[in-house]
Amino acid sequence: MKRRIIEINEKKCSGCGLCVSACHEGAIELVDGKAKLVRDDYCDGLGDCLPSCPEGAISFVEREASPYDENAVKARKETHAHSCPGHQAMSFSRKEESVDVKLESCLAQWPCQIKLVPVNAPYFDGADLLIAATCSAFSYANVHQEYMKGRTTIVGCPKLDGVDYSIKLGEIIKANDIKSVTVLRMEVPCCGGIEYASEKAIRESGKEIPFNVVTISTDGKIL
């Protein structure tokens, strides 16, 4: 049957994963860093995902497609309580150990929020830059010593801030002599936004900068 359904422009897609979270039916997934409509019959054609896309990569088209299958979607929801791992309620068993160790902060500057840092702040000149997802510091116990030490750290959450970080990050990279960029992200799809914004900012700056991505699982392990 011919009906209204979404279409995703792969060239415009930054892989931020916001549409994955916005699609309550589970019709969209990230595949090789790009959003894909994986099931026509999961897409209801209402377009809840459209306003979530910061790149304007999603639009409506009229084409031949399988009819929306409400029962299949309901069955999927019963199997997967949430379409996005970032929404899943989980608890972790941790060993309680009494260790009297005072740890020092390795945050080298203020502010540290991507939205708040001045583009021309002196601490960016010659910096090894750590671009960290907000949740990473709470998920991985040794973030300060292993990743923040010796680096200029800026943090953000593409899902909560709802902005295109590539613009601000691009301004920072163009205006300063950045020696390297490390991205510290969580495994959830929406966290891909901070990785792809960083990659895009470096690419569009035209500079050759060493780039590394570290992914943390929701239970605090390096993947």
Stockholm file with secondary structure:
# STOCKHOLM 1.0

chainA/1-223         MKRRIIEINEKKCSGCGLCVSACHEGAIELVDGKAKLVRDDYCDGLGDCLPSCPEGAISFVEREASPYDENAVKARKETHAHSCPGHQAMSFSRKEESVDVKLESCLAQWPCQIKLVPVNAPYFDGADLLIAATCSAFSYANVHQEYMKGRTTIVGCPKLDGVDYSIKLGEIIKANDIKSVTVLRMEVPCCGGIEYASEKAIRESGKEIPFNVVTISTDGKIL
#=GR chainA/1-223 SS CEEEEEEECTTTCCCCCHHHHHCTTCCEEEETTEEEECCGGGCCSSCTTGGGCTTCCEEEEEEECCCCCHHHHHHHHHHSSCSSGGGCCCCCCCCCCCCCCCCCCCCCSSCCBTTTSCTTCGGGTTCEEEEEETTHHHHSTTHIIIIITTSEEEEECHHHHCSCHHHHHHHHHHHSCCCEEEEEEESSGGGHHHHHHHHHHHHHHTCCCCEEEEEECTTSCBC
#=GC SS_cons         CEEEEEEECTTTCCCCCHHHHHCTTCCEEEETTEEEECCGGGCCSSCTTGGGCTTCCEEEEEEECCCCCHHHHHHHHHHSSCSSGGGCCCCCCCCCCCCCCCCCCCCCSSCCBTTTSCTTCGGGTTCEEEEEETTHHHHSTTHIIIIITTSEEEEECHHHHCSCHHHHHHHHHHHSCCCEEEEEEESSGGGHHHHHHHHHHHHHHTCCCCEEEEEECTTSCBC
//
